[in-house]
């Protein structure tokens, strides 16, 4: 699969890219295919079945609500997040659903939406099955989808194929850091230049720049909204949103003039917490590379833009291109799904991306960039995904702040060295993948182990 930075930085909704964004996309694909095949109007019943991690933590992540809106034809990048819960509740109460917004059928949530806690589908723990029936009860269409992390989805056929319809030729293909660095050396280009060339083969160069600046702007908007949205997060844990109070407290002191002042790290923490509180509230966020880890990249990017005097808004382009390169390596070499490899694949990857990107915009060599990415992931290996109550709140919100701080420190360590180190990024990615395989399923977004099992939901 050709992975674009715009696949990894996609504008969507909280609280989870794999449990909210992906399922909404899958539901929409299912019904739009029915419409394309001219069989939508023959459907009189539809059933949804969730498996694995989607079943165990789906309600906490709003998977059920997202799927209902997806069946009505909504997409995560365009839907108004404030409409999701009210409309889903209306569907349940009225016991009808408008497929593609055009064909109304009976829908009985209690029997037509199934959380299967016993079975697993073969390709991935985040599996879902959609089945449509005619008025006689005969199956008209049935499809299995997998939400494989970061909002990516594949159907049953695609999950078994080495190549997919999304493969496109790029001038500098790479799946490993070794291949990426070789391109840089051969062409005398930076990592961001290599990725920009690849993206420019998929989109116009102008479009690439405009879209990246738009992503940076949405990240900034998310930080600002989170900093000014007090209240209690939904879901039942009664977690208080802290960003507005943090902003008030740190604003009482003069804002540091540069990153050289240690107080600047308080703002870094604030930025990450603000984004992930917005994510937990189901608001508009950018996957980076997932929703659960959506605060790390915006926090480090805007920490750089705010506290490094030489920074310019245009630097966001190089920052995101470099971060995207690292995400592509993890996507191709391991996983960015917490349900597959734990939180090392989410906050760990985001930290690695941010460390590399910060190193790059601060003038680091390609070898220092690779070193920063490796340092950041090496110290996230084995990180579990154990959200209390299946909600992307505890420990997820603070974990993003810690990931942002680690990213900055990894960049500083790398810049103090010459890029030479014992463990390569490729080795640490392989280790992360194997660690994820070895990790018990209770620590992989099922809320059956770790903090989720030891802290009462109150």
Secondary structure, 3 states (H helix, E strand, C coil): CCCCHHHHCCEEECCCHHHHHHHHHHHHHHHHHHHHCCCHHHCCEEEEEEEHHHHHHHHHHCHHHHHHHHHCCCCCCCCCHHHHHHHHHHHHHHCEEEECCCEEEECCHHHHEEEECCCCCCCCCCEEEEEEECCCCCEEEEEEEEEEECCEEEECCHHHCCCCCCCCCCCCCCCCHHHHHHHHHHHCCCHHHHHHHHHHCCCCHHHHHHHHHHHHHHHHHHHHHHHCCCCECCCCCCCECCHHHHHHHHHCCCCCCCCCCCCHHHHHHHHHHHHHHHHHCCCEEECCCCCCCHHHHHHHHHHHHHHCCCCCCCHHHHHHHHHHHHHHHHHHHCCCCHHHHCHHHCHHHHHHHHHHHHHHHCCCCHHHHHHHHHHHHHCCCCCCECCHHHCCCCCHHHHHHHHHHHHHHHHHHHHHCCCCCCCCHHHHHHHHHHHHHHCCHHHECCCCCCHHHHCCCC
